[in-house]
Amino acid sequence: MSQSAFVPVIVSPSTTSHDDDIPVVFDSPHSGTFYPEDFGFTVPHSTLRMAEDTHVEKLYAAAPGCGATLIAAAFPRSYIDCNRSLLDIDQALISATWPGPINVSKKTEKGIGLVWRKLDTGEDIYNRKLSVAEVQNRIATCYSPYHKTVRDTINHVHKHYGAVWHINCHSMPAVSGLVAEEGPGKARAEFVLGDRDGTTCAPEFTAFVALTLRGFGYEVKVNDPYKGVELVRAYSDPAEHKHSLQIEVNRKLYMDEKTREVNEHFEVLQKNMARLIAAIGKYAKINMHPHHGHPDCGHDHGHDHAHKHGHQH
């Protein structure tokens, strides 16, 4: 794929009839595998790929058929990380003073801010500093289109139904690396749910997803070690019936972490994720705000609305 043909965000809209649509939006910000020509990294490509949430968008492939929208980034998180704040600027990586405000987080201090300086292994991604213009270009061509797509889709669904459930989809290494918050060498649960300590969605929804996954036989932890970062923080407002939950799945359940290829367990997990998506859809329809269940928005509810997000950004 050439740079000129690069499409940063892939939107898969609902493929069901409008009556079967659900007020649920899935987004996978870290599963992109297209590396832009201007990246300029110096670590081996195979090493850099360890940062990917490879195949996560495939795990949620059933979402459009269940009536939900699935959004995925085409670019890798190591190029620019959509699950960071725009203020998460790593001045140590940039050759000149950043012209805007900076609010450094713990992740930035570890080299994994908005634009990563280091990998989970502690290796430097570059043997150079990036220019201000390079970082601004990554924001304009990748970060901003992704956030606009997620924000607009969530707001569209919320306006129509009066409520929305947003699932932020990730995967995690089976064992923590050098820059991990819990320290290196720690084995992780099969699933980790993050709601920023109950602030990004109703606790009942987190509990429902945890119970559903445990019912499939999986080990589930909540906010340990992942609480959720920018995408669930930015677009959630439980008091206004905007619920965002981060789901991390252990990569050992579906792929070889060295080759990045799916393993023999992938299809089983994918089928269970389809069951989870269907369960979330039923939960959302039951728990839509009673005064907004299907507001009069001018639509003819008897026809197919599969076109409503049928564009790519």
Number of C-alpha atoms within 10 A of each C-alpha: 10 8 11 7 7 15 17 21 24 20 21 21 24 27 20 17 15 18 13 16 22 27 25 28 24 27 26 26 29 27 24 25 16 17 20 18 10 10 14 14 18 12 15 9 10 11 14 21 21 18 20 23 25 26 23 24 23 15 21 22 18 22 27 23 19 23 25 27 30 26 24 24 25 22 25 25 26 26 26 21 24 28 22 22 19 19 15 21 26 23 17 14 19 19 12 13 10 16 7 8 10 14 11 16 18 11 17 22 16 19 24 24 26 27 25 24 26 21 22 21 16 13 14 17 20 16 11 13 13 19 15 16 12 13 18 12 12 18 20 12 14 23 26 14 18 25 18 12 20 24 14 13 24 25 17 16 20 20 15 18 23 21 26 31 29 26 21 23 25 24 25 23 19 18 16 19 17 15 18 17 14 13 11 14 12 12 11 21 19 20 24 25 25 27 26 19 13 17 18 26 26 19 14 10 20 22 13 14 20 20 14 18 19 14 10 13 10 14 14 20 18 21 15 16 16 20 20 23 17 13 23 24 20 15 18 22 17 18 11 12 19 21 27 33 29 28 23 25 24 19 26 19 18 24 18 13 18 10 11 17 13 17 15 12 12 19 13 13 17 18 15 17 20 19 17 19 25 19 15 22 22 14 17 18 18 11 14 20 16 11 9 14 15 16 12 11 10 7 11 10 14 9 10 16 19 18 10 13 17 15 11 12 13
